[in-house]
Amino acid sequence: MNPEGFLRDVLAAPERLASLLDAYERPDSPLAALTAPMTGTRRVVFVGMGSSRFAAVAAAALLRSRGIDSVAEYASTAHQTPPSPDSLVVGISASGTTPETVEALSAHHGTSMTVAVTNDPESEIAHAAEALLPLLAGPEEGGVACLTYQATVVVLLLLAGRLADGRPEVADLRLAVEASAQLRAERGAWLDAAVELVDNARTVVTITPAERLSSALQSALVLREGPRVAADAAETGDWLHVDVYLSKRPDYAAFLFTGSRFDAGVLEWSGTRKFPVVAVGPPVPGATIEVTYPGAGSPFVPLLVEIGVAELVAAELWRRRVAAGDVALFDA
């Protein structure tokens, strides 16, 4: 892994997103072949590890909200959903070689309908499934799943749209290209302050509404994986019940991805306990730093854009800590 390569990956995200949307909007979209086999689907099971599973959390929540039984399952669980003819099982592995995911998907072969989501169409997981949805993300120079994470969110949202009421379609996600580009172009207005805030923190929490928990999980991961920040994720309403206690410790900081009816509760505690908050999305009173972008009120655009804030902070802080000789950054 290297921070310069990671930054190049993060900056390439809008262009790669546009190319992916183009590929999935064409008449020969990889999704086109899935329509008929999915007709009798009663249950959708996403299986993966790490970023691959994180991306599926949002798609599973979307399907449940539309009355379809769905779960984002750890591929490593000892209690897997059993195979059944009315189940669609989606194995997600960017590399295509994640052993837990290949094994979990293979267990459904011949009974459930199986689909592989991967960046390598010749990989082991692709050969373990009946159908393939390629990520088309290209190479990742930094060694951190960011472009493949973005692509996985897109592919799974479009799959969910096919299974439910037709939304989202590619057109629903197009604004995310412009919004991602603008976020990156205007990062000079907030990036240094956000990096300093995180660098000075002992604990960082990333907070999102439940339907966008994917963003919190991935944001915390990139902060851990690159600059080795002690970061974890929380759902906004749940933060008030289970994570608020840590905010009494000094050097606590939060990324609040706004849009929950519980945002005000987090900011009330921020005011009381004097911890800084980076608010990402529609502005909220009381935030230390505000980062906004076009389409922040959309149900789908934030899932593809807001993660860019944590990625940009992680890339810059990672670069600075490497330059300072931080020994924790010189191993796997």
Residue pairs with C-beta under 8 A, 6 or more apart in sequence:
1 142
1 143
1 144
1 225
1 226
1 332
2 141
2 142
2 143
3 142
3 226
3 315
3 318
3 319
3 322
4 141
4 142
4 319
5 140
5 141
5 142
5 143
6 141
6 142
6 143
6 144
6 146
6 226
6 311
6 314
6 315
6 318
7 142
7 315
7 316
7 319
8 141
8 142
9 140
9 141
9 142
9 144
9 146
9 147
10 142
10 146
10 184
10 308
10 311
10 312
10 315
11 184
12 138
12 147
13 146
13 147
13 150
13 180
13 184
13 308
13 311
14 177
14 178
14 180
14 181
14 184
16 137
16 138
16 147
16 150
16 151
17 150
17 151
17 154
17 176
17 177
17 180
17 304
18 177
19 136
20 135
20 136
20 137
20 151
20 154
20 155
21 154
21 170
21 173
21 174
21 177
23 29
23 30
23 136
24 30
24 31
24 154
24 155
24 158
24 170
25 170
25 171
30 132
30 133
30 134
31 133
31 158
31 159
31 162
33 131
34 115
34 131
34 133
34 159
34 162
35 162
37 113
37 130
37 131
38 88
38 113
38 162
38 163
40 85
40 86
41 68
41 86
41 87
41 88
41 113
41 163
42 69
42 86
42 87
43 68
43 69
43 70
43 81
43 84
43 86
43 87
43 88
44 60
44 63
44 68
44 69
44 70
44 71
44 87
44 88
44 89
44 90
44 163
45 70
45 71
45 73
45 81
45 87
45 88
45 89
45 90
45 108
45 112
46 53
46 56
46 59
46 60
46 70
46 71
46 72
46 73
46 90
46 92
46 156
47 53
47 73
47 74
47 75
47 80
47 89
47 90
47 91
47 92
47 101
47 104
47 105
48 55
48 56
48 72
48 75
48 91
48 92
48 93
48 98
48 101
49 74
49 75
49 76
49 93
49 98
49 100
49 101
50 145
50 221
51 94
51 145
51 148
51 149
51 152
51 218
51 221
52 92
52 93
52 94
52 98
52 101
52 117
52 145
52 152
53 72
53 73
53 74
53 75
53 92
54 149
54 214
54 217
54 218
54 221
55 92
55 149
55 152
55 153
55 156
55 214
55 218
56 72
56 90
56 92
56 152
56 156
56 214
57 72
57 213
57 214
57 217
58 153
58 156
58 157
58 211
58 212
58 213
58 214
58 215
58 303
59 70
59 72
59 153
59 156
59 157
59 159
59 160
60 70
60 71
60 72
61 210
61 211
61 213
62 157
62 160
62 164
62 211
63 69
63 70
63 160
63 163
63 164
64 70
65 211
66 164
66 165
68 163
68 164
71 81
73 80
73 81
73 104
74 100
75 91
75 98
75 100
75 101
75 103
75 104
75 105
76 100
76 104
80 104
80 107
81 87
81 89
83 89
83 107
83 108
83 110
83 111
83 112
84 111
84 112
85 111
85 112
87 108
87 111
87 112
87 113
88 112
88 113
88 115
88 163
89 105
89 108
89 112
89 113
89 114
89 115
90 114
90 115
90 116
90 117
90 156
90 159
91 101
91 102
91 104
91 105
91 114
91 115
91 116
91 117
91 125
91 128
91 129
92 101
92 117
92 118
92 152
92 156
93 101
93 102
93 116
93 117
93 118
93 123
93 125
94 118
94 119
94 135
94 137
94 145
94 148
94 149
94 152
95 118
95 119
95 120
95 123
96 116
96 118
96 119
96 120
96 122
96 123
96 124
96 125
96 126
97 120
97 123
97 124
97 125
98 125
101 125
102 124
102 125
102 128
105 114
105 116
105 125
105 128
105 129
106 128
108 114
109 128
109 129
109 130
113 130
113 131
114 128
114 129
114 130
114 131
115 129
115 130
115 131
115 132
115 133
115 159
116 123
116 125
116 126
116 128
116 129
116 131
116 132
116 133
117 133
117 135
117 152
117 155
117 156
118 125
118 126
118 132
118 134
118 135
119 134
119 135
119 136
119 137
119 148
119 151
120 126
121 132
121 134
126 132
133 155
133 159
135 148
135 151
135 152
135 155
136 151
137 147
137 148
137 150
137 151
138 147
140 146
140 147
140 148
142 226
142 315
144 222
144 225
144 226
146 222
146 307
146 311
149 218
149 307
150 304
150 307
153 214
153 303
153 304
154 173
154 304
157 168
157 173
157 300
157 303
158 168
158 169
158 170
158 173
160 168
161 167
161 168
161 169
161 172
168 299
168 300
172 298
172 300
173 300
173 301
173 304
175 294
175 295
175 298
175 301
176 295
176 300
176 301
176 304
176 305
178 294
178 295
179 293
179 294
179 295
179 296
179 301
179 304
179 305
180 293
180 304
180 305
180 308
182 293
182 294
183 291
183 293
183 305
183 308
183 309
183 312
184 308
184 312
187 312
190 278
190 289
190 290
190 291
191 312
191 313
191 316
193 289
194 278
194 289
194 291
194 309
194 313
195 313
195 316
195 317
195 320
197 253
197 276
197 278
197 288
197 289
198 204
198 223
198 227
198 229
198 253
198 313
198 317
199 317
199 320
200 251
200 253
201 229
201 251
201 252
201 253
201 276
202 230
202 249
202 250
202 251
202 252
203 230
203 231
203 232
203 246
203 249
203 251
203 252
203 253
204 220
204 223
204 229
204 230
204 231
204 232
204 252
204 253
204 254
204 255
205 220
205 231
205 232
205 233
205 234
205 239
205 243
205 246
205 252
205 253
205 254
205 255
206 215
206 216
206 217
206 219
206 220
206 223
206 231
206 232
206 233
206 234
206 254
206 255
206 257
206 310
207 216
207 233
207 234
207 235
207 236
207 239
207 243
207 254
207 255
207 256
207 257
207 266
208 214
208 215
208 216
208 233
208 235
208 236
208 257
208 260
208 306
209 235
209 236
209 257
209 259
209 260
209 262
210 235
210 236
210 237
210 238
210 260
211 299
212 257
212 259
212 302
212 303
212 306
213 233
213 235
214 303
215 257
215 302
215 303
215 306
215 307
216 233
216 234
216 235
216 255
216 257
217 233
218 307
218 310
219 231
219 233
219 255
219 257
219 306
219 307
219 309
219 310
219 311
220 231
220 232
220 233
220 310
221 231
222 307
222 310
222 311
222 314
223 229
223 231
223 310
223 313
223 314
223 317
224 230
224 231
225 314
226 314
226 315
226 317
226 318
227 314
227 317
227 318
227 321
227 329
228 321
228 326
228 328
228 329
229 314
229 317
232 243
234 242
234 243
236 256
236 260
236 262
236 263
236 265
236 266
237 260
237 261
237 262
237 265
239 262
239 266
240 262
240 265
240 266
240 269
244 269
246 252
247 254
247 269
247 270
247 273
247 275
248 273
252 273
252 275
253 275
253 276
253 277
253 278
254 266
254 270
254 275
254 276
254 277
254 278
255 277
255 278
255 280
255 309
255 310
256 263
256 266
256 267
256 277
256 278
256 279
256 280
256 284
256 287
257 280
257 281
257 302
257 306
258 279
258 280
258 281
258 282
258 283
258 284
258 296
259 281
259 282
259 296
259 297
259 302
263 284
264 284
266 277
267 277
267 284
267 285
267 286
267 287
268 286
269 275
270 276
270 277
270 286
270 287
270 288
271 286
276 288
276 289
277 286
277 287
277 288
277 289
278 287
278 288
278 289
278 291
278 309
279 287
279 288
279 289
279 290
279 291
280 291
280 292
280 306
280 309
281 291
281 292
281 293
281 296
281 297
281 302
281 306
282 292
282 296
282 297
283 290
283 292
284 290
291 309
293 305
293 306
294 301
295 301
295 302
295 305
296 302
296 305
296 306
318 329
321 329
322 329
322 330
